């Protein structure tokens, strides 16, 4: 296994680290490996079992680094269940690795909270043949926290996987989310909503790899950026030459609420098969002034009208979720957050 101290620190010329260099999300000097505590897990719905650390793929600097500081892997017994998992990150540097193996069906909502200076999170999972797994992640970390998140998911034959992320917390977030459709008729739906406020920096890199024929994937990222926040969404969709009859698409939409806010949207496709449907799109725009005027003419203040538009835009990110349980949990936390953030 590659050692972190022997690894080369990536330059900003690399696609993955173009907008958020590794030095900005490392918990200290990039030439050091600090000690990290293990995050605290709590769930009343699932059995959580700490086991021997399961090594992550050594495909990039973040995974290599987490391999060095993680001490255990927490296994989630989720088959046939639905519920919540809370991860509390407190202290200077904290790390956690959560692993799922789903053979039937399950719906899980993961809540991230705490005031850690730095939080490293690894999420891995296997969605076995014919299984159905829906996972929601709600980031409500402290406004001063830095988070590095890496995901590695495998979706097998005839399996269905949904992955939804609501990102509202943390000061600087770097997420590298990778999913591989390893079996024929595998399906992936991925939804991300970002609320940028203050000086939040939120960078999502999503890789989806179709390795077998008759597979489907859909990615939607909606980011609403206010104040001086910055959202980045990069998507890398790969369809192998044997993955004929694949249907895949990715859409990035940015709503700019302030002249000082910024948003980047970079979808990329590598299609090696010839009988596929592959599409991508990206758009950025300020609030529609006609919509704002219409709501204000109905008695709403400008602040209330703006809040309603932002809420509708972000909630729309999750309308494609099949799991009512995950969708309702995410929408509830989003509504509470926006009421506090936009309406005080």
C-alpha positions in Angstrom: 0.0 0.0 0.0 1.3 3.4 -0.9 2.6 5.5 2.0 1.4 9.1 2.3 4.9 10.4 2.9 6.1 8.7 -0.3 3.1 10.0 -2.4 3.4 13.0 -4.6 1.3 16.0 -3.6 -0.9 16.7 -6.6 -0.6 20.0 -8.5 -3.5 22.2 -9.5 -3.1 21.1 -13.1 -4.8 17.8 -12.1 -8.5 17.8 -12.8 -9.5 16.6 -9.3 -7.5 19.3 -7.4 -7.9 22.2 -9.9 -10.3 24.3 -7.7 -9.4 23.0 -4.2 -5.7 22.2 -3.8 -4.8 19.5 -1.3 -2.9 22.0 0.8 -6.1 23.9 1.5 -7.9 20.8 2.9 -5.0 19.1 4.7 -5.3 19.5 8.5 -1.8 21.0 8.8 1.5 20.9 6.9 1.1 18.7 3.8 4.4 16.9 4.6 3.0 15.7 8.0 0.5 13.1 9.2 -1.2 14.4 12.3 -2.9 12.2 14.9 -6.7 12.0 14.4 -9.4 10.9 16.7 -12.2 8.6 15.7 -15.6 10.3 15.2 -18.5 9.2 17.4 -21.2 7.2 15.9 -24.8 6.8 17.2 -27.8 5.1 15.8 -31.0 3.8 17.3 -32.0 2.0 14.1 -28.9 0.1 13.0 -26.3 -2.1 14.5 -22.9 -0.4 14.1 -19.9 -2.7 14.4 -16.4 -1.4 14.6 -13.9 -3.8 12.9 -10.4 -3.9 11.5 -9.7 -1.0 9.2 -10.6 -1.8 5.6 -8.1 0.0 3.3 -9.3 2.4 0.8 -8.2 2.4 -2.9 -4.9 4.3 -3.3 -6.0 6.2 -6.3 -5.5 9.7 -5.0 -3.8 11.7 -2.2 -6.9 12.0 0.0 -7.6 8.2 0.1 -3.9 7.5 0.8 -3.9 10.1 3.6 -7.1 8.6 5.2 -5.5 5.1 5.0 -2.8 6.5 7.3 -5.0 8.1 9.9 -8.0 5.8 10.1 -7.8 3.2 12.8 -11.1 1.3 12.3 -13.9 0.7 9.9 -17.5 0.9 11.1 -19.8 -1.7 9.5 -23.5 -0.9 9.1 -26.0 -3.8 9.4 -28.7 -2.2 7.2 -30.5 -5.0 5.4 -34.3 -4.7 5.6 -34.1 -1.6 7.7 -34.5 2.2 7.5 -33.3 4.8 9.9 -30.6 7.4 10.9 -26.9 7.3 11.7 -25.4 10.3 13.5 -21.7 11.1 13.2 -20.3 13.6 15.6 -16.9 15.2 14.8 -15.3 17.1 17.6 -11.7 18.1 18.2 -8.8 19.2 16.0 -8.6 16.3 13.5 -11.3 13.6 13.3 -11.8 10.8 10.9 -14.4 8.1 10.2 -14.9 5.2 7.7 -18.5 3.9 7.3 -19.0 0.8 5.2 -22.3 -0.7 3.9 -23.0 -4.0 2.4 -26.6 -4.3 1.2 -28.1 -7.6 0.0 -31.8 -6.8 0.2 -33.2 -3.2 0.7 -32.4 -0.4 3.0 -32.8 3.4 3.5 -30.3 5.3 5.5 -29.9 9.0 6.4 -26.4 10.0 7.7 -26.2 13.2 9.7 -22.8 15.0 10.0 -22.4 17.4 12.8 -19.9 18.8 15.3 -17.2 21.4 15.6 -14.1 19.6 14.4 -11.4 21.8 12.8 -10.9 19.0 10.3 -13.0 16.0 9.4 -12.1 13.2 7.1 -14.9 10.9 6.0 -14.8 7.8 4.0 -18.0 6.1 2.8 -17.8 2.8 1.0 -20.4 0.2 0.0 -21.5 -2.7 -2.1 -25.0 -2.9 -3.4 -25.3 -6.5 -4.1 -27.2 -8.2 -6.9 -31.0 -7.3 -6.9 -30.5 -5.1 -3.8 -32.0 -1.6 -3.3 -30.1 1.0 -1.2 -31.0 4.6 -0.7 -28.5 6.8 1.3 -28.8 10.4 2.2 -26.0 12.5 3.7 -26.8 15.8 5.5 -23.8 18.0 6.2 -24.5 20.3 9.2 -20.9 20.7 10.4 -19.8 23.8 12.2 -19.2 26.9 10.0 -15.5 26.7 10.7 -14.9 23.1 9.9 -12.9 21.7 6.9 -14.1 18.4 5.5 -12.6 15.9 3.1 -15.0 13.2 1.9 -14.2 10.2 -0.3 -16.8 7.7 -1.5 -16.4 4.4 -3.3 -19.6 2.5 -4.2 -20.0 -0.6 -6.2 -23.4 -1.4 -7.8 -23.9 -5.0 -8.9 -26.3 -6.8 -11.3 -29.9 -5.6 -11.2 -29.2 -3.5 -8.2 -30.6 0.0 -7.6 -28.6 2.6 -5.7 -29.7 6.2 -4.7 -27.2 8.6 -3.2 -28.4 12.1 -2.0 -26.3 14.8 -0.4 -27.4 18.0 1.2 -24.5 20.2 1.9 -25.1 23.2 4.2 -22.3 23.1 6.8 -18.5 23.4 7.0 -16.3 26.3 5.8 -14.4 24.3 3.2 -15.5 21.0 1.8 -13.9 18.7 -0.7 -15.9 15.7 -1.8 -14.7 13.0 -4.2 -17.6 10.6 -4.9 -17.0 7.6 -7.1 -19.5 4.9 -8.1 -18.9 1.9 -10.4 -21.8 0.0 -12.1 -20.2 -3.4 -12.2 -23.2 -5.5 -13.2 -25.7 -5.4 -16.1 -29.0 -3.6 -15.4 -27.4 -1.8 -12.5 -28.9 1.6 -11.8 -27.6 4.7 -10.0 -29.4 8.0 -9.1 -27.3 10.7 -7.5 -28.6 14.0 -6.2 -26.7 16.9 -4.6 -27.9 20.2 -3.2 -25.5 22.9 -2.0 -26.4 26.0 -0.1 -23.5 28.5 -0.2 -23.5 31.3 2.3 -20.9 33.4 3.9 -17.5 32.3 2.5 -18.3 28.6 2.2 -16.3 26.7 -0.4 -17.9 23.5 -1.6 -16.2 21.3 -4.2 -17.9 18.2 -5.4 -16.1 15.9 -7.8 -18.3 13.0 -9.0 -17.1 10.0 -11.1 -19.5 7.4 -12.5 -18.1 4.4 -14.3 -20.3 2.2 -16.4 -18.5 -1.2 -16.9 -21.4 -3.4 -18.1 -24.2 -3.1 -20.6 -27.8 -2.0 -19.9 -26.8 0.2 -17.0 -28.3 3.6 -16.1 -27.1 6.6 -14.2 -28.5 10.1 -13.5 -26.7 12.9 -11.7 -28.2 16.2 -10.7 -26.4 18.9 -8.7 -28.2 22.2 -7.7 -26.2 24.9 -6.0 -27.6 28.1 -4.6 -24.7 30.5 -3.8 -25.1 33.6 -1.7 -22.6 36.2 -0.2 -19.1 35.3 -1.2 -19.5 31.5 -1.4 -18.1 29.3 -4.1 -19.5 26.0 -5.4 -17.7 23.7 -7.8 -19.2 20.7 -9.5 -17.1 18.5 -11.7 -18.5 15.3 -13.2 -16.5 12.5 -14.9 -18.8 10.0 -16.7 -17.1 7.0 -18.3 -18.8 4.4 -20.4 -16.6 1.4 -21.3 -16.7 -0.1 -24.8 -18.6 -3.2 -23.6 -21.2 -1.1 -21.8 -23.6 -1.0 -24.7 -27.2 0.2 -24.3 -26.2 2.5 -21.4 -28.4 5.5 -20.5 -26.5 8.2 -18.6 -26.8 11.9 -17.9 -25.6 14.6 -15.7 -26.9 18.1 -15.1 -25.4 21.0 -13.0 -27.5 24.0 -12.2 -26.3 27.1 -10.2 -28.4 29.9 -8.7 -26.3 33.0 -8.0 -27.8 35.1 -5.2 -25.0 37.6 -4.9 -22.7 39.5 -7.3 -19.8 38.1 -5.2 -20.8 34.5 -5.3 -19.2 32.1 -7.8 -20.1 28.7 -9.2 -18.3 26.3 -11.6 -19.9 23.5 -13.4 -17.8 21.1 -15.5 -19.5 17.9 -16.8 -17.2 15.6 -18.7 -18.0 12.5 -20.7 -15.8 9.6 -22.0 -17.9 7.4 -24.1 -16.2 4.3 -25.7 -19.4 2.4 -26.6 -21.5 3.4 -29.7 -25.0 2.3 -28.7 -25.7 4.5 -25.7 -27.6 7.6 -24.7 -25.3 10.0 -22.9 -26.1 13.6 -22.1 -24.8 16.5 -20.0 -25.8 20.1 -19.3 -24.8 23.0 -17.1 -26.4 26.4 -16.4 -25.8 29.3 -14.1 -28.1 32.3 -13.5 -29.3 34.8 -10.9 -32.8 34.7 -9.5 -35.5 35.3 -12.1 -36.7 38.9 -11.4 -40.2 38.1 -12.8 -40.6 35.3 -10.2 -39.3 37.7 -7.5 -41.7 40.4 -8.5 -44.7 38.0 -8.7 -44.1 36.8 -5.1 -43.6 40.3 -3.8 -46.8 41.4 -5.5 -48.5 38.7 -3.4 -47.4 40.4 -0.2 -44.1 38.7 0.5 -41.0 40.8 1.4 -38.0 40.5 -0.9 -36.3 38.3 1.8 -39.3 36.0 2.1 -39.6 35.8 -1.7 -35.9 35.0 -2.1 -36.1 32.3 0.6 -39.1 30.7 -1.1 -37.3 30.6 -4.5 -34.1 29.2 -3.0 -36.0 26.5 -1.0 -37.9 25.4 -4.1 -34.7 25.3 -6.2 -32.9 23.1 -3.7 -35.8 20.9 -2.8 -36.2 20.2 -6.5 -32.8 18.5 -6.3 -34.4 15.5 -4.6 -37.8 15.1 -6.3 -36.3 12.2 -8.3 -35.6 10.2 -5.1 -37.6 7.0 -5.0 -37.3 6.8 -1.2 -39.8 8.9 0.6 -38.0 8.3 3.9 -34.7 9.8 2.7 -36.4 12.6 0.7 -38.6 13.7 3.7 -35.6 13.7 6.1 -33.5 15.8 3.8 -36.3 18.3 3.0 -37.1 18.7 6.6 -33.5 19.6 7.5 -33.2 21.9 4.5 -36.4 23.8 5.4 -35.2 24.3 9.0 -31.8 25.5 7.8 -33.2 28.0 5.3 -35.6 29.4 7.9 -32.6 30.1 10.2 -30.2 31.2 7.5 -32.4 33.4 5.3 -35.2 34.5 7.6 -33.3 34.6 10.8 
